[in-house]
């Protein structure tokens, strides 16, 4: 009903994981911008990789599903 050729919605049951992940990704984004400003763009891959793993651990520690960190809510 809400999907079309231009947009598609996905259902997920881990509300806590999505909320924590969506908020936490902004910290990673700010850090990525700081790396750009410092001319250290080569480190962004490591930041994204390790940052996503830390978000997954945080979600799990707060009672959410760890796998949620690797989904679409944190792009």
PDB file of N, CA, C and O in Angstrom:
ATOM      1  N   UNK A   1       0.816  -1.191   0.000  1.00  0.00           N
ATOM      2  CA  UNK A   1       0.000   0.000   0.000  1.00  0.00           C
ATOM      3  C   UNK A   1       0.864   1.261   0.000  1.00  0.00           C
ATOM      4  O   UNK A   1       0.519   2.247  -0.652  1.00  0.00           O
ATOM      5  N   UNK A   2       1.986   1.236   0.729  1.00  0.00           N
ATOM      6  CA  UNK A   2       2.836   2.415   0.804  1.00  0.00           C
ATOM      7  C   UNK A   2       4.039   2.347  -0.122  1.00  0.00           C
ATOM      8  O   UNK A   2       4.851   3.272  -0.135  1.00  0.00           O
ATOM      9  N   UNK A   3       4.174   1.292  -0.885  1.00  0.00           N
ATOM     10  CA  UNK A   3       5.305   1.153  -1.794  1.00  0.00           C
ATOM     11  C   UNK A   3       4.918   1.547  -3.205  1.00  0.00           C
ATOM     12  O   UNK A   3       3.762   1.416  -3.608  1.00  0.00           O
ATOM     13  N   UNK A   4       5.893   2.029  -3.946  1.00  0.00           N
ATOM     14  CA  UNK A   4       5.675   2.371  -5.348  1.00  0.00           C
ATOM     15  C   UNK A   4       6.994   2.150  -6.081  1.00  0.00           C
ATOM     16  O   UNK A   4       7.949   1.629  -5.504  1.00  0.00           O
ATOM     17  N   UNK A   5       7.046   2.535  -7.322  1.00  0.00           N
ATOM     18  CA  UNK A   5       8.277   2.416  -8.083  1.00  0.00           C
ATOM     19  C   UNK A   5       9.365   3.357  -7.594  1.00  0.00           C
ATOM     20  O   UNK A   5      10.541   3.154  -7.894  1.00  0.00           O
ATOM     21  N   UNK A   6       8.986   4.381  -6.848  1.00  0.00           N
ATOM     22  CA  UNK A   6       9.941   5.383  -6.373  1.00  0.00           C
ATOM     23  C   UNK A   6      10.401   5.176  -4.939  1.00  0.00           C
ATOM     24  O   UNK A   6      11.484   5.624  -4.563  1.00  0.00           O
ATOM     25  N   UNK A   7       9.587   4.499  -4.135  1.00  0.00           N
ATOM     26  CA  UNK A   7       9.919   4.338  -2.716  1.00  0.00           C
ATOM     27  C   UNK A   7       9.437   2.978  -2.227  1.00  0.00           C
ATOM     28  O   UNK A   7       8.417   2.459  -2.680  1.00  0.00           O
ATOM     29  N   UNK A   8      10.188   2.422  -1.300  1.00  0.00           N
ATOM     30  CA  UNK A   8       9.829   1.132  -0.724  1.00  0.00           C
ATOM     31  C   UNK A   8      10.066   1.194   0.782  1.00  0.00           C
ATOM     32  O   UNK A   8      11.103   1.683   1.231  1.00  0.00           O
ATOM     33  N   UNK A   9       9.124   0.710   1.545  1.00  0.00           N
ATOM     34  CA  UNK A   9       9.231   0.677   2.997  1.00  0.00           C
ATOM     35  C   UNK A   9       9.493  -0.742   3.461  1.00  0.00           C
ATOM     36  O   UNK A   9       9.016  -1.704   2.859  1.00  0.00           O
ATOM     37  N   UNK A  10      10.259  -0.863   4.541  1.00  0.00           N
ATOM     38  CA  UNK A  10      10.564  -2.166   5.121  1.00  0.00           C
ATOM     39  C   UNK A  10      10.077  -2.185   6.560  1.00  0.00           C
ATOM     40  O   UNK A  10      10.120  -1.173   7.259  1.00  0.00           O
ATOM     41  N   UNK A  11       9.618  -3.338   6.985  1.00  0.00           N
ATOM     42  CA  UNK A  11       9.123  -3.510   8.339  1.00  0.00           C
ATOM     43  C   UNK A  11      10.214  -4.111   9.205  1.00  0.00           C
ATOM     44  O   UNK A  11      10.895  -5.050   8.793  1.00  0.00           O
ATOM     45  N   UNK A  12      10.379  -3.580  10.386  1.00  0.00           N
ATOM     46  CA  UNK A  12      11.320  -4.138  11.345  1.00  0.00           C
ATOM     47  C   UNK A  12      10.682  -4.146  12.728  1.00  0.00           C
ATOM     48  O   UNK A  12       9.886  -3.265  13.052  1.00  0.00           O
ATOM     49  N   UNK A  13      11.022  -5.122  13.531  1.00  0.00           N
ATOM     50  CA  UNK A  13      10.387  -5.251  14.846  1.00  0.00           C
ATOM     51  C   UNK A  13      11.258  -4.731  15.992  1.00  0.00           C
ATOM     52  O   UNK A  13      10.802  -4.697  17.136  1.00  0.00           O
ATOM     53  N   UNK A  14      12.484  -4.331  15.714  1.00  0.00           N
ATOM     54  CA  UNK A  14      13.396  -3.889  16.765  1.00  0.00           C
ATOM     55  C   UNK A  14      13.374  -2.367  16.882  1.00  0.00           C
ATOM     56  O   UNK A  14      14.273  -1.683  16.393  1.00  0.00           O
ATOM     57  N   UNK A  15      12.350  -1.855  17.528  1.00  0.00           N
ATOM     58  CA  UNK A  15      12.192  -0.408  17.664  1.00  0.00           C
ATOM     59  C   UNK A  15      13.353   0.203  18.451  1.00  0.00           C
ATOM     60  O   UNK A  15      13.894   1.236  18.056  1.00  0.00           O
ATOM     61  N   UNK A  16      13.733  -0.423  19.552  1.00  0.00           N
ATOM     62  CA  UNK A  16      14.829   0.095  20.365  1.00  0.00           C
ATOM     63  C   UNK A  16      16.124   0.152  19.561  1.00  0.00           C
ATOM     64  O   UNK A  16      16.838   1.154  19.594  1.00  0.00           O
ATOM     65  N   UNK A  17      16.423  -0.922  18.842  1.00  0.00           N
ATOM     66  CA  UNK A  17      17.641  -0.963  18.033  1.00  0.00           C
ATOM     67  C   UNK A  17      17.658   0.109  16.964  1.00  0.00           C
ATOM     68  O   UNK A  17      18.696   0.717  16.703  1.00  0.00           O
ATOM     69  N   UNK A  18      16.512   0.343  16.344  1.00  0.00           N
ATOM     70  CA  UNK A  18      16.434   1.380  15.317  1.00  0.00           C
ATOM     71  C   UNK A  18      16.613   2.770  15.906  1.00  0.00           C
ATOM     72  O   UNK A  18      17.278   3.618  15.311  1.00  0.00           O
ATOM     73  N   UNK A  19      16.027   3.009  17.064  1.00  0.00           N
ATOM     74  CA  UNK A  19      16.164   4.324  17.692  1.00  0.00           C
ATOM     75  C   UNK A  19      17.605   4.594  18.121  1.00  0.00           C
ATOM     76  O   UNK A  19      18.149   5.667  17.859  1.00  0.00           O
ATOM     77  N   UNK A  20      18.215   3.615  18.778  1.00  0.00           N
ATOM     78  CA  UNK A  20      19.596   3.779  19.245  1.00  0.00           C
ATOM     79  C   UNK A  20      20.540   3.925  18.055  1.00  0.00           C
ATOM     80  O   UNK A  20      21.415   4.791  18.053  1.00  0.00           O
ATOM     81  N   UNK A  21      20.363   3.087  17.056  1.00  0.00           N
ATOM     82  CA  UNK A  21      21.230   3.131  15.883  1.00  0.00           C
ATOM     83  C   UNK A  21      21.090   4.411  15.090  1.00  0.00           C
ATOM     84  O   UNK A  21      22.083   4.979  14.635  1.00  0.00           O
ATOM     85  N   UNK A  22      19.855   4.868  14.922  1.00  0.00           N
ATOM     86  CA  UNK A  22      19.626   6.088  14.152  1.00  0.00           C
ATOM     87  C   UNK A  22      20.244   7.298  14.848  1.00  0.00           C
ATOM     88  O   UNK A  22      20.755   8.200  14.183  1.00  0.00           O
ATOM     89  N   UNK A  23      20.201   7.326  16.171  1.00  0.00           N
ATOM     90  CA  UNK A  23      20.816   8.434  16.905  1.00  0.00           C
ATOM     91  C   UNK A  23      22.340   8.314  16.918  1.00  0.00           C
ATOM     92  O   UNK A  23      23.044   9.312  16.761  1.00  0.00           O
ATOM     93  N   UNK A  24      22.841   7.110  17.104  1.00  0.00           N
ATOM     94  CA  UNK A  24      24.287   6.892  17.220  1.00  0.00           C
ATOM     95  C   UNK A  24      25.035   7.144  15.925  1.00  0.00           C
ATOM     96  O   UNK A  24      26.186   7.582  15.947  1.00  0.00           O
ATOM     97  N   UNK A  25      24.400   6.874  14.805  1.00  0.00           N
ATOM     98  CA  UNK A  25      25.076   7.056  13.516  1.00  0.00           C
ATOM     99  C   UNK A  25      25.468   8.505  13.288  1.00  0.00           C
ATOM    100  O   UNK A  25      26.409   8.782  12.544  1.00  0.00           O
ATOM    101  N   UNK A  26      24.758   9.433  13.919  1.00  0.00           N
ATOM    102  CA  UNK A  26      25.081  10.846  13.752  1.00  0.00           C
ATOM    103  C   UNK A  26      26.444  11.185  14.353  1.00  0.00           C
ATOM    104  O   UNK A  26      27.157  12.042  13.830  1.00  0.00           O
ATOM    105  N   UNK A  27      26.805  10.524  15.440  1.00  0.00           N
ATOM    106  CA  UNK A  27      28.120  10.722  16.049  1.00  0.00           C
ATOM    107  C   UNK A  27      29.207  10.260  15.082  1.00  0.00           C
ATOM    108  O   UNK A  27      30.232  10.924  14.927  1.00  0.00           O
ATOM    109  N   UNK A  28      28.978   9.124  14.438  1.00  0.00           N
ATOM    110  CA  UNK A  28      29.935   8.603  13.460  1.00  0.00           C
ATOM    111  C   UNK A  28      30.043   9.573  12.278  1.00  0.00           C
ATOM    112  O   UNK A  28      31.135   9.803  11.758  1.00  0.00           O
ATOM    113  N   UNK A  29      28.923  10.130  11.862  1.00  0.00           N
ATOM    114  CA  UNK A  29      28.928  11.088  10.756  1.00  0.00           C
ATOM    115  C   UNK A  29      29.718  12.347  11.078  1.00  0.00           C
ATOM    116  O   UNK A  29      30.445  12.864  10.230  1.00  0.00           O
ATOM    117  N   UNK A  30      29.575  12.839  12.296  1.00  0.00           N
ATOM    118  CA  UNK A  30      30.339  14.018  12.714  1.00  0.00           C
ATOM    119  C   UNK A  30      31.830  13.696  12.732  1.00  0.00           C
ATOM    120  O   UNK A  30      32.650  14.493  12.276  1.00  0.00           O
ATOM    121  N   UNK A  31      32.173  12.529  13.259  1.00  0.00           N
ATOM    122  CA  UNK A  31      33.585  12.123  13.283  1.00  0.00           C
ATOM    123  C   UNK A  31      34.139  11.978  11.868  1.00  0.00           C
ATOM    124  O   UNK A  31      35.295  12.321  11.623  1.00  0.00           O
ATOM    125  N   UNK A  32      33.334  11.476  10.938  1.00  0.00           N
ATOM    126  CA  UNK A  32      33.774  11.353   9.541  1.00  0.00           C
ATOM    127  C   UNK A  32      34.045  12.732   8.946  1.00  0.00           C
ATOM    128  O   UNK A  32      35.012  12.909   8.205  1.00  0.00           O
ATOM    129  N   UNK A  33      33.206  13.698   9.264  1.00  0.00           N
ATOM    130  CA  UNK A  33      33.431  15.063   8.804  1.00  0.00           C
ATOM    131  C   UNK A  33      34.695  15.664   9.393  1.00  0.00           C
ATOM    132  O   UNK A  33      35.407  16.410   8.720  1.00  0.00           O
ATOM    133  N   UNK A  34      34.973  15.343  10.644  1.00  0.00           N
ATOM    134  CA  UNK A  34      36.202  15.827  11.273  1.00  0.00           C
ATOM    135  C   UNK A  34      37.429  15.230  10.589  1.00  0.00           C
ATOM    136  O   UNK A  34      38.430  15.918  10.388  1.00  0.00           O
ATOM    137  N   UNK A  35      37.350  13.944  10.231  1.00  0.00           N
ATOM    138  CA  UNK A  35      38.465  13.320   9.513  1.00  0.00           C
ATOM    139  C   UNK A  35      38.683  13.987   8.161  1.00  0.00           C
ATOM    140  O   UNK A  35      39.824  14.183   7.741  1.00  0.00           O
ATOM    141  N   UNK A  36      37.595  14.337   7.480  1.00  0.00           N
ATOM    142  CA  UNK A  36      37.720  15.068   6.216  1.00  0.00           C
ATOM    143  C   UNK A  36      38.445  16.394   6.433  1.00  0.00           C
ATOM    144  O   UNK A  36      39.356  16.749   5.687  1.00  0.00           O
ATOM    145  N   UNK A  37      38.024  17.112   7.463  1.00  0.00           N
ATOM    146  CA  UNK A  37      38.628  18.405   7.756  1.00  0.00           C
ATOM    147  C   UNK A  37      40.106  18.314   8.095  1.00  0.00           C
ATOM    148  O   UNK A  37      40.871  19.237   7.819  1.00  0.00           O
ATOM    149  N   UNK A  38      40.500  17.211   8.688  1.00  0.00           N
ATOM    150  CA  UNK A  38      41.904  17.006   9.041  1.00  0.00           C
ATOM    151  C   UNK A  38      42.717  16.412   7.900  1.00  0.00           C
ATOM    152  O   UNK A  38      43.926  16.215   8.025  1.00  0.00           O
ATOM    153  N   UNK A  39      42.046  16.129   6.784  1.00  0.00           N
ATOM    154  CA  UNK A  39      42.736  15.535   5.647  1.00  0.00           C
ATOM    155  C   UNK A  39      43.045  14.057   5.838  1.00  0.00           C
ATOM    156  O   UNK A  39      43.934  13.522   5.177  1.00  0.00           O
ATOM    157  N   UNK A  40      42.335  13.403   6.719  1.00  0.00           N
ATOM    158  CA  UNK A  40      42.566  11.980   7.022  1.00  0.00           C
ATOM    159  C   UNK A  40      41.447  11.117   6.440  1.00  0.00           C
ATOM    160  O   UNK A  40      40.921  10.235   7.120  1.00  0.00           O
ATOM    161  N   UNK A  41      41.089  11.368   5.200  1.00  0.00           N
ATOM    162  CA  UNK A  41      39.954  10.660   4.599  1.00  0.00           C
ATOM    163  C   UNK A  41      40.186   9.157   4.491  1.00  0.00           C
ATOM    164  O   UNK A  41      39.222   8.394   4.436  1.00  0.00           O
ATOM    165  N   UNK A  42      41.434   8.719   4.461  1.00  0.00           N
ATOM    166  CA  UNK A  42      41.722   7.284   4.363  1.00  0.00           C
ATOM    167  C   UNK A  42      41.276   6.531   5.618  1.00  0.00           C
ATOM    168  O   UNK A  42      41.097   5.314   5.573  1.00  0.00           O
ATOM    169  N   UNK A  43      41.097   7.227   6.715  1.00  0.00           N
ATOM    170  CA  UNK A  43      40.684   6.579   7.961  1.00  0.00           C
ATOM    171  C   UNK A  43      39.173   6.394   8.065  1.00  0.00           C
ATOM    172  O   UNK A  43      38.695   5.724   8.981  1.00  0.00           O
ATOM    173  N   UNK A  44      38.418   6.979   7.141  1.00  0.00           N
ATOM    174  CA  UNK A  44      36.958   6.909   7.248  1.00  0.00           C
ATOM    175  C   UNK A  44      36.425   5.484   7.154  1.00  0.00           C
ATOM    176  O   UNK A  44      35.439   5.153   7.812  1.00  0.00           O
ATOM    177  N   UNK A  45      37.052   4.646   6.359  1.00  0.00           N
ATOM    178  CA  UNK A  45      36.612   3.255   6.250  1.00  0.00           C
ATOM    179  C   UNK A  45      36.708   2.535   7.585  1.00  0.00           C
ATOM    180  O   UNK A  45      35.793   1.813   7.983  1.00  0.00           O
ATOM    181  N   UNK A  46      37.822   2.738   8.267  1.00  0.00           N
ATOM    182  CA  UNK A  46      38.007   2.129   9.588  1.00  0.00           C
ATOM    183  C   UNK A  46      36.995   2.685  10.580  1.00  0.00           C
ATOM    184  O   UNK A  46      36.433   1.943  11.385  1.00  0.00           O
ATOM    185  N   UNK A  47      36.766   3.988  10.521  1.00  0.00           N
ATOM    186  CA  UNK A  47      35.788   4.613  11.403  1.00  0.00           C
ATOM    187  C   UNK A  47      34.402   4.020  11.188  1.00  0.00           C
ATOM    188  O   UNK A  47      33.715   3.677  12.150  1.00  0.00           O
ATOM    189  N   UNK A  48      33.994   3.899   9.940  1.00  0.00           N
ATOM    190  CA  UNK A  48      32.667   3.359   9.638  1.00  0.00           C
ATOM    191  C   UNK A  48      32.553   1.903  10.089  1.00  0.00           C
ATOM    192  O   UNK A  48      31.545   1.501  10.670  1.00  0.00           O
ATOM    193  N   UNK A  49      33.580   1.132   9.818  1.00  0.00           N
ATOM    194  CA  UNK A  49      33.581  -0.284  10.182  1.00  0.00           C
ATOM    195  C   UNK A  49      33.522  -0.479  11.695  1.00  0.00           C
ATOM    196  O   UNK A  49      32.652  -1.187  12.204  1.00  0.00           O
ATOM    197  N   UNK A  50      34.442   0.145  12.401  1.00  0.00           N
ATOM    198  CA  UNK A  50      34.486  -0.014  13.859  1.00  0.00           C
ATOM    199  C   UNK A  50      33.319   0.693  14.527  1.00  0.00           C
ATOM    200  O   UNK A  50      32.786   0.211  15.527  1.00  0.00           O
ATOM    201  N   UNK A  51      32.923   1.828  13.982  1.00  0.00           N
ATOM    202  CA  UNK A  51      31.790   2.558  14.545  1.00  0.00           C
ATOM    203  C   UNK A  51      30.500   1.768  14.461  1.00  0.00           C
ATOM    204  O   UNK A  51      29.713   1.750  15.407  1.00  0.00           O
ATOM    205  N   UNK A  52      30.281   1.114  13.329  1.00  0.00           N
ATOM    206  CA  UNK A  52      29.082   0.291  13.173  1.00  0.00           C
ATOM    207  C   UNK A  52      29.103  -0.867  14.162  1.00  0.00           C
ATOM    208  O   UNK A  52      28.071  -1.217  14.732  1.00  0.00           O
ATOM    209  N   UNK A  53      30.264  -1.454  14.364  1.00  0.00           N
ATOM    210  CA  UNK A  53      30.383  -2.558  15.329  1.00  0.00           C
ATOM    211  C   UNK A  53      30.087  -2.072  16.742  1.00  0.00           C
ATOM    212  O   UNK A  53      29.428  -2.770  17.512  1.00  0.00           O
ATOM    213  N   UNK A  54      30.565  -0.891  17.086  1.00  0.00           N
ATOM    214  CA  UNK A  54      30.293  -0.343  18.414  1.00  0.00           C
ATOM    215  C   UNK A  54      28.810  -0.025  18.590  1.00  0.00           C
ATOM    216  O   UNK A  54      28.253  -0.226  19.669  1.00  0.00           O
ATOM    217  N   UNK A  55      28.176   0.469  17.536  1.00  0.00           N
ATOM    218  CA  UNK A  55      26.736   0.718  17.596  1.00  0.00           C
ATOM    219  C   UNK A  55      25.997  -0.595  17.827  1.00  0.00           C
ATOM    220  O   UNK A  55      25.049  -0.642  18.611  1.00  0.00           O
ATOM    221  N   UNK A  56      26.422  -1.660  17.154  1.00  0.00           N
ATOM    222  CA  UNK A  56      25.797  -2.977  17.344  1.00  0.00           C
ATOM    223  C   UNK A  56      25.930  -3.430  18.795  1.00  0.00           C
ATOM    224  O   UNK A  56      24.979  -3.952  19.376  1.00  0.00           O
ATOM    225  N   UNK A  57      27.098  -3.232  19.371  1.00  0.00           N
ATOM    226  CA  UNK A  57      27.306  -3.604  20.781  1.00  0.00           C
ATOM    227  C   UNK A  57      26.441  -2.773  21.713  1.00  0.00           C
ATOM    228  O   UNK A  57      25.896  -3.294  22.685  1.00  0.00           O
ATOM    229  N   UNK A  58      26.312  -1.494  21.427  1.00  0.00           N
ATOM    230  CA  UNK A  58      25.470  -0.621  22.241  1.00  0.00           C
ATOM    231  C   UNK A  58      24.012  -1.056  22.169  1.00  0.00           C
ATOM    232  O   UNK A  58      23.327  -1.118  23.190  1.00  0.00           O
ATOM    233  N   UNK A  59      23.541  -1.356  20.969  1.00  0.00           N
ATOM    234  CA  UNK A  59      22.161  -1.812  20.799  1.00  0.00           C
ATOM    235  C   UNK A  59      21.922  -3.078  21.614  1.00  0.00           C
ATOM    236  O   UNK A  59      20.905  -3.199  22.297  1.00  0.00           O
ATOM    237  N   UNK A  60      22.855  -4.016  21.540  1.00  0.00           N
ATOM    238  CA  UNK A  60      22.720  -5.271  22.289  1.00  0.00           C
ATOM    239  C   UNK A  60      22.716  -5.010  23.789  1.00  0.00           C
ATOM    240  O   UNK A  60      21.912  -5.592  24.517  1.00  0.00           O
ATOM    241  N   UNK A  61      23.612  -4.135  24.259  1.00  0.00           N
ATOM    242  CA  UNK A  61      23.701  -3.826  25.687  1.00  0.00           C
ATOM    243  C   UNK A  61      22.427  -3.173  26.208  1.00  0.00           C
ATOM    244  O   UNK A  61      22.087  -3.311  27.383  1.00  0.00           O
ATOM    245  N   UNK A  62      21.726  -2.462  25.332  1.00  0.00           N
ATOM    246  CA  UNK A  62      20.498  -1.787  25.742  1.00  0.00           C
ATOM    247  C   UNK A  62      19.258  -2.658  25.564  1.00  0.00           C
ATOM    248  O   UNK A  62      18.143  -2.226  25.858  1.00  0.00           O
ATOM    249  N   UNK A  63      19.456  -3.886  25.082  1.00  0.00           N
ATOM    250  CA  UNK A  63      18.330  -4.810  24.975  1.00  0.00           C
ATOM    251  C   UNK A  63      17.772  -4.990  23.583  1.00  0.00           C
ATOM    252  O   UNK A  63      16.754  -5.660  23.411  1.00  0.00           O
ATOM    253  N   UNK A  64      18.411  -4.412  22.586  1.00  0.00           N
ATOM    254  CA  UNK A  64      17.950  -4.555  21.205  1.00  0.00           C
ATOM    255  C   UNK A  64      18.636  -5.712  20.506  1.00  0.00           C
ATOM    256  O   UNK A  64      19.414  -6.447  21.115  1.00  0.00           O
ATOM    257  N   UNK A  65      18.346  -5.866  19.238  1.00  0.00           N
ATOM    258  CA  UNK A  65      18.937  -6.929  18.428  1.00  0.00           C
ATOM    259  C   UNK A  65      20.168  -6.374  17.711  1.00  0.00           C
ATOM    260  O   UNK A  65      20.085  -5.408  16.953  1.00  0.00           O
ATOM    261  N   UNK A  66      21.299  -7.003  17.968  1.00  0.00           N
ATOM    262  CA  UNK A  66      22.583  -6.533  17.438  1.00  0.00           C
ATOM    263  C   UNK A  66      22.571  -6.380  15.914  1.00  0.00           C
ATOM    264  O   UNK A  66      23.168  -5.443  15.383  1.00  0.00           O
ATOM    265  N   UNK A  67      21.912  -7.269  15.226  1.00  0.00           N
ATOM    266  CA  UNK A  67      21.884  -7.278  13.753  1.00  0.00           C
ATOM    267  C   UNK A  67      21.229  -6.012  13.187  1.00  0.00           C
ATOM    268  O   UNK A  67      21.458  -5.660  12.030  1.00  0.00           O
ATOM    269  N   UNK A  68      20.428  -5.342  13.985  1.00  0.00           N
ATOM    270  CA  UNK A  68      19.744  -4.131  13.528  1.00  0.00           C
ATOM    271  C   UNK A  68      20.733  -3.049  13.104  1.00  0.00           C
ATOM    272  O   UNK A  68      20.426  -2.246  12.224  1.00  0.00           O
ATOM    273  N   UNK A  69      21.904  -3.018  13.713  1.00  0.00           N
ATOM    274  CA  UNK A  69      22.912  -2.000  13.391  1.00  0.00           C
ATOM    275  C   UNK A  69      23.377  -2.083  11.948  1.00  0.00           C
ATOM    276  O   UNK A  69      23.882  -1.102  11.402  1.00  0.00           O
ATOM    277  N   UNK A  70      23.213  -3.230  11.332  1.00  0.00           N
ATOM    278  CA  UNK A  70      23.699  -3.422   9.967  1.00  0.00           C
ATOM    279  C   UNK A  70      22.596  -3.247   8.930  1.00  0.00           C
ATOM    280  O   UNK A  70      22.791  -3.560   7.756  1.00  0.00           O
ATOM    281  N   UNK A  71      21.439  -2.750   9.358  1.00  0.00           N
ATOM    282  CA  UNK A  71      20.308  -2.574   8.455  1.00  0.00           C
ATOM    283  C   UNK A  71      20.225  -1.177   7.874  1.00  0.00           C
ATOM    284  O   UNK A  71      21.164  -0.388   7.977  1.00  0.00           O
ATOM    285  N   UNK A  72      19.104  -0.887   7.271  1.00  0.00           N
ATOM    286  CA  UNK A  72      18.916   0.362   6.539  1.00  0.00           C
ATOM    287  C   UNK A  72      18.686   1.585   7.422  1.00  0.00           C
ATOM    288  O   UNK A  72      18.792   2.711   6.934  1.00  0.00           O
ATOM    289  N   UNK A  73      18.380   1.405   8.682  1.00  0.00           N
ATOM    290  CA  UNK A  73      18.083   2.558   9.542  1.00  0.00           C
ATOM    291  C   UNK A  73      19.309   3.405   9.840  1.00  0.00           C
ATOM    292  O   UNK A  73      19.185   4.527  10.331  1.00  0.00           O
ATOM    293  N   UNK A  74      20.470   2.888   9.552  1.00  0.00           N
ATOM    294  CA  UNK A  74      21.689   3.584   9.955  1.00  0.00           C
ATOM    295  C   UNK A  74      22.523   4.052   8.790  1.00  0.00           C
ATOM    296  O   UNK A  74      23.744   4.163   8.901  1.00  0.00           O
ATOM    297  N   UNK A  75      21.878   4.328   7.671  1.00  0.00           N
ATOM    298  CA  UNK A  75      22.621   4.787   6.496  1.00  0.00           C
ATOM    299  C   UNK A  75      22.925   6.260   6.589  1.00  0.00           C
ATOM    300  O   UNK A  75      23.545   6.821   5.686  1.00  0.00           O
TER     301      UNK A  75
END
